């Protein structure tokens, strides 16, 4: 989600940053049935997959995670309060970001400055997109990621793997070269633009913090990437 943003919105249901992957197992028994023609996961649910999840969506046992072997206490990434990044305590936050990047490669941020209004609006408006009839969603259908804007269903990068139980709306955005938001569905275009702009501002501040954590000038990574 940084400067060369690929903003993805997924159904089952909502923003890909916080997916809800267990919906299928709550709704349907895991048993095989013939492959259906697919315009989206919504159609599978609307038409009623009474015989179970189609077989091309079921992962073999050896690919399924063994949740019983996960030690939760050891798998909690750092949570970093960014409030100090914008006010006092900047040096401490930069140190925390640098350590988390080095030791984990991932972290969660709070008090990040992205407004709750923008977050709520992108949830609401993209939910409206996914609830449209298939003919409306398929106007933006793409079989692969990479287009400026695209609706993708059941995406998978290999023909030998099970399909993903999700529908996704993707936007590609790189200032000055690609702006998928200008071509996106009108039903959620404004919300996507507002959210992406707030994420762009946040990413710029994080770029500066990452640069400083490496002992570089604050604009170094920004210039190097864009």
C-alpha positions, 0 to 999 in steps of 0.5 A, spaced: 500 500 500 505 504 499 507 509 493 506 504 487 499 502 491 495 496 489 489 497 493 485 490 493 478 490 496 475 483 497 468 479 498 467 474 503 467 480 505 470 486 505 477 489 505 483 485 504 487 488 510 482 484 514 479 478 510 474 473 513 476 467 510 472 462 515 465 464 512 465 458 507 466 453 512 461 456 516 456 456 511 457 450 507 460 442 508 467 441 505 465 435 500 466 435 493 461 437 488 462 438 480 465 444 477 460 450 476 460 456 471 463 461 476 461 469 475 463 470 483 463 466 489 456 470 491 453 466 485 455 460 488 452 462 495 446 465 492 444 459 487 445 454 493 451 449 493 447 444 497 452 438 495 458 442 498 464 446 496 466 445 489 472 440 489 476 445 485 476 450 491 478 444 496 485 444 498 488 437 499 490 435 506 497 437 506 496 444 504 492 445 509 494 449 516 495 445 522 492 450 527 493 446 533 501 446 532 501 454 532 503 457 538 499 464 539 503 467 544 509 467 539 506 469 533 503 476 535 507 481 531 509 488 534 503 493 535 506 500 534 502 507 536 504 512 530 501 518 534 508 519 537 510 519 529 506 526 528 507 529 535 512 528 540 516 521 541 518 521 534 525 518 535 522 512 539 517 510 534 522 510 528 526 506 533 520 501 534 519 501 526 526 499 524 526 494 530 519 491 527 522 491 520 528 488 521 526 482 526 519 481 524 518 484 517 511 485 519 507 490 524 500 493 526 499 500 527 494 504 531 493 511 531 495 512 524 491 518 521 487 514 516 480 517 518 474 512 521 470 515 516 474 513 510 475 506 512 467 506 513 466 508 507 470 504 503 467 498 507 460 500 505 461 502 498 465 496 496 460 492 499 455 495 495 459 493 489 460 486 491 452 485 492 450 488 485 448 482 480 453 479 476 452 482 470 455 489 473 461 486 476 463 482 470 464 489 466 470 489 470 472 482 470 479 480 469 482 473 469 489 476 472 492 481 476 495 487 473 490 491 470 489 498 472 482 496 475 479 489 475 474 484 478 477 477 479 474 471 482 477 465 485 484 467 483 490 463 483 496 463 480 497 456 478 493 451 475 495 445 480 492 449 486 485 449 489 481 456 487 481 461 492 474 462 495 473 470 494 472 475 489 476 481 489 476 488 486 483 491 485 486 498 483 493 499 480 495 506 482 502 509 481 502 517 481 503 520 474 503 513 470 497 509 472 490 511 475 485 505 476 481 509 480 479 513 474 476 507 471 473 504 477 466 502 478 462 509 480 458 505 485 465 505 489 470 510 486 469 516 490 470 512 497 476 508 493 479 515 491 479 518 498 481 512 502 487 511 497 489 518 498 489 517 506 493 511 505 498 515 500 499 520 505 500 515 511 505 511 506 509 517 505 510 518 513 512 511 513 517 512 508 520 518 511 520 514 518 524 508 515 529 512 512 531 515 518 531 508 522 536 506 517 540 513 518 538 516 512 535 523 510 528 522 511 526 523 503 531 517 501 526 512 500 521 516 497 526 518 492 529 511 490 522 508 489 518 514 485 
